[in-house]
Structure formats: structure tokens, C-alpha cells
Amino acid sequence: MKRRPNFWIADLWKRLLGRNIMMRLMCLLLPNLLWNQEIHGQTLGGYVNDTTRWLDAGCGERLLAGGVKDPERVLAAKPRLMVGVDLASAALRRNRA
């Protein structure tokens, strides 16, 4: 059976380096890079304060997409009232915000 010529490179990348090294290199090379969910959270944070009543229709299981837990906690603590609704009851039960 013939293997594709670059298959071993991809396999080596996954086993030895993988996603962790990619994330570390991104942080080193682009220290000021913001993920779109961080930008989204910062934008929302500019509108939300202690008098805000927030209805998140279709909230799912996260306020912001995965990997942005700290900004999500800060944002969820701001409004006076926050209500999330979703048709996916399993996702709604997992939502901690």
C-alpha cells in the first residue's frame, strides 16, 4: 500500500506538536491578536451595565464561544437581570451564565 508523500509530516505534526504548539506560537508571534469572541464580548461589555435586563434568545450552552471563560464570567456578572432561552434543553442545562 502506497502512502501519500506528506502523510508522515502531518502525522508527526499531530503527534509531537499538534494544536498546543500552534497556540503557543500564535501567542508569541501575534501577542495582541484577539479572537472574534473576545471582540464580541468586549463590544457587548460596552453596552451592558448594572441596570441592563438581558434576554439571550437562542443562548445555547455558552454566552461566548469556547475558550473565553474569563471574559464570559465578567460579562455575565454585569447585568441586573439575565435570562437565556433555547429550544435545545440539553444545551440550556449546561449553560452556567
Phi and psi in degrees as GROMACS dihedral restraints (atoms count N, CA, C in turn):
[ dihedral_restraints ]
;  ai    aj    ak    al  type     phi  dphi    fc
    3     4     5     6     1   -89.0    20    10
    4     5     6     7     1   136.0    20    10
    6     7     8     9     1   -97.7    20    10
    7     8     9    10     1   151.0    20    10
    9    10    11    12     1   -63.5    20    10
   10    11    12    13     1   145.3    20    10
   12    13    14    15     1   -58.5    20    10
   13    14    15    16     1   -37.0    20    10
   15    16    17    18     1   -98.0    20    10
   16    17    18    19     1     7.6    20    10
   18    19    20    21     1   -60.4    20    10
   19    20    21    22     1   -41.7    20    10
   21    22    23    24     1   -66.2    20    10
   22    23    24    25     1   -30.0    20    10
   24    25    26    27     1   -68.3    20    10
   25    26    27    28     1   -45.9    20    10
   27    28    29    30     1   -63.0    20    10
   28    29    30    31     1   -40.9    20    10
   30    31    32    33     1   -64.3    20    10
   31    32    33    34     1   -43.8    20    10
   33    34    35    36     1   -61.3    20    10
   34    35    36    37     1   -43.2    20    10
   36    37    38    39     1   -58.5    20    10
   37    38    39    40     1   -47.5    20    10
   39    40    41    42     1   -64.8    20    10
   40    41    42    43     1   -43.9    20    10
   42    43    44    45     1   -75.8    20    10
   43    44    45    46     1   -42.0    20    10
   45    46    47    48     1   -95.8    20    10
   46    47    48    49     1   -37.8    20    10
   48    49    50    51     1  -108.1    20    10
   49    50    51    52     1   -63.0    20    10
   51    52    53    54     1    61.5    20    10
   52    53    54    55     1  -160.6    20    10
   54    55    56    57     1   -68.6    20    10
   55    56    57    58     1   -34.4    20    10
   57    58    59    60     1   -59.6    20    10
   58    59    60    61     1   -45.3    20    10
   60    61    62    63     1   -68.3    20    10
   61    62    63    64     1   -35.5    20    10
   63    64    65    66     1   -61.6    20    10
   64    65    66    67     1   -43.4    20    10
   66    67    68    69     1   -66.2    20    10
   67    68    69    70     1   -39.7    20    10
   69    70    71    72     1   -65.5    20    10
   70    71    72    73     1   -41.6    20    10
   72    73    74    75     1   -64.5    20    10
   73    74    75    76     1   -39.6    20    10
   75    76    77    78     1   -60.7    20    10
   76    77    78    79     1   -42.2    20    10
   78    79    80    81     1   -65.6    20    10
   79    80    81    82     1   -36.5    20    10
   81    82    83    84     1   -72.1    20    10
   82    83    84    85     1   -44.1    20    10
   84    85    86    87     1   -80.5    20    10
   85    86    87    88     1   -32.8    20    10
   87    88    89    90     1  -129.9    20    10
   88    89    90    91     1    70.2    20    10
   90    91    92    93     1   -64.6    20    10
   91    92    93    94     1   -23.8    20    10
   93    94    95    96     1   -98.5    20    10
   94    95    96    97     1     8.8    20    10
   96    97    98    99     1   -68.4    20    10
   97    98    99   100     1   130.5    20    10
   99   100   101   102     1  -112.2    20    10
  100   101   102   103     1   136.4    20    10
  102   103   104   105     1   -75.9    20    10
  103   104   105   106     1   151.1    20    10
  105   106   107   108     1   -56.9    20    10
  106   107   108   109     1   -32.1    20    10
  108   109   110   111     1   -71.7    20    10
  109   110   111   112     1   -29.3    20    10
  111   112   113   114     1   -67.2    20    10
  112   113   114   115     1   -41.8    20    10
  114   115   116   117     1   -64.2    20    10
  115   116   117   118     1   -43.1    20    10
  117   118   119   120     1   -60.4    20    10
  118   119   120   121     1   -44.3    20    10
  120   121   122   123     1   -64.1    20    10
  121   122   123   124     1   -40.7    20    10
  123   124   125   126     1   -66.2    20    10
  124   125   126   127     1   -39.3    20    10
  126   127   128   129     1   -64.5    20    10
  127   128   129   130     1   -47.2    20    10
  129   130   131   132     1   -60.6    20    10
  130   131   132   133     1   -40.8    20    10
  132   133   134   135     1   -59.5    20    10
  133   134   135   136     1   -27.7    20    10
  135   136   137   138     1   -72.0    20    10
  136   137   138   139     1   -20.6    20    10
  138   139   140   141     1  -101.5    20    10
  139   140   141   142     1   -19.7    20    10
  141   142   143   144     1   -96.4    20    10
  142   143   144   145     1   133.3    20    10
  144   145   146   147     1  -142.4    20    10
  145   146   147   148     1  -169.0    20    10
  147   148   149   150     1   -75.1    20    10
  148   149   150   151     1    -2.4    20    10
  150   151   152   153     1  -105.9    20    10
  151   152   153   154     1    -1.0    20    10
  153   154   155   156     1   -73.3    20    10
  154   155   156   157     1   136.3    20    10
  156   157   158   159     1  -112.8    20    10
  157   158   159   160     1   117.3    20    10
  159   160   161   162     1  -116.8    20    10
  160   161   162   163     1   123.8    20    10
  162   163   164   165     1  -109.3    20    10
  163   164   165   166     1   117.3    20    10
  165   166   167   168     1  -103.4    20    10
  166   167   168   169     1    94.3    20    10
  168   169   170   171     1   -81.9    20    10
  169   170   171   172     1   123.9    20    10
  171   172   173   174     1    78.6    20    10
  172   173   174   175     1    41.6    20    10
  174   175   176   177     1   -68.3    20    10
  175   176   177   178     1   -27.8    20    10
  177   178   179   180     1    66.5    20    10
  178   179   180   181     1  -151.3    20    10
  180   181   182   183     1   -99.4    20    10
  181   182   183   184     1    -6.8    20    10
  183   184   185   186     1  -137.2    20    10
  184   185   186   187     1   147.4    20    10
  186   187   188   189     1   -74.0    20    10
  187   188   189   190     1   -45.2    20    10
  189   190   191   192     1  -120.1    20    10
  190   191   192   193     1   152.0    20    10
  192   193   194   195     1   -61.2    20    10
  193   194   195   196     1   161.4    20    10
  195   196   197   198     1   -47.3    20    10
  196   197   198   199     1   150.4    20    10
  198   199   200   201     1    88.4    20    10
  199   200   201   202     1    -0.1    20    10
  201   202   203   204     1  -124.1    20    10
  202   203   204   205     1    53.4    20    10
  204   205   206   207     1   -70.8    20    10
  205   206   207   208     1   -42.7    20    10
  207   208   209   210     1   -63.9    20    10
  208   209   210   211     1   -50.1    20    10
  210   211   212   213     1   -61.8    20    10
  211   212   213   214     1   -30.7    20    10
  213   214   215   216     1   -65.3    20    10
  214   215   216   217     1   -43.3    20    10
  216   217   218   219     1   -62.4    20    10
  217   218   219   220     1   -43.5    20    10
  219   220   221   222     1   -63.0    20    10
  220   221   222   223     1   -44.7    20    10
  222   223   224   225     1   -65.4    20    10
  223   224   225   226     1   -41.8    20    10
  225   226   227   228     1   -68.7    20    10
  226   227   228   229     1   -22.5    20    10
  228   229   230   231     1   -82.9    20    10
  229   230   231   232     1   -13.2    20    10
  231   232   233   234     1   -75.2    20    10
  232   233   234   235     1   -49.1    20    10
  234   235   236   237     1   -70.9    20    10
  235   236   237   238     1   154.1    20    10
  237   238   239   240     1   -66.5    20    10
  238   239   240   241     1   -40.1    20    10
  240   241   242   243     1  -140.6    20    10
  241   242   243   244     1   133.3    20    10
  243   244   245   246     1  -134.1    20    10
  244   245   246   247     1   123.8    20    10
  246   247   248   249     1  -125.9    20    10
  247   248   249   250     1   130.4    20    10
  249   250   251   252     1  -115.3    20    10
  250   251   252   253     1   135.1    20    10
  252   253   254   255     1  -128.3    20    10
  253   254   255   256     1   144.7    20    10
  255   256   257   258     1  -159.2    20    10
  256   257   258   259     1   145.6    20    10
  258   259   260   261     1   -73.4    20    10
  259   260   261   262     1   -24.2    20    10
  261   262   263   264     1   -83.6    20    10
  262   263   264   265     1    94.5    20    10
  264   265   266   267     1   -64.1    20    10
  265   266   267   268     1   -32.7    20    10
  267   268   269   270     1   -64.3    20    10
  268   269   270   271     1   -43.5    20    10
  270   271   272   273     1   -65.6    20    10
  271   272   273   274     1   -39.2    20    10
  273   274   275   276     1   -63.9    20    10
  274   275   276   277     1   -38.4    20    10
  276   277   278   279     1   -66.0    20    10
  277   278   279   280     1   -31.5    20    10
  279   280   281   282     1   -79.5    20    10
  280   281   282   283     1   -14.4    20    10
  282   283   284   285     1   -72.8    20    10
  283   284   285   286     1   121.1    20    10
  285   286   287   288     1   -99.4    20    10
  286   287   288   289     1   -12.6    20    10
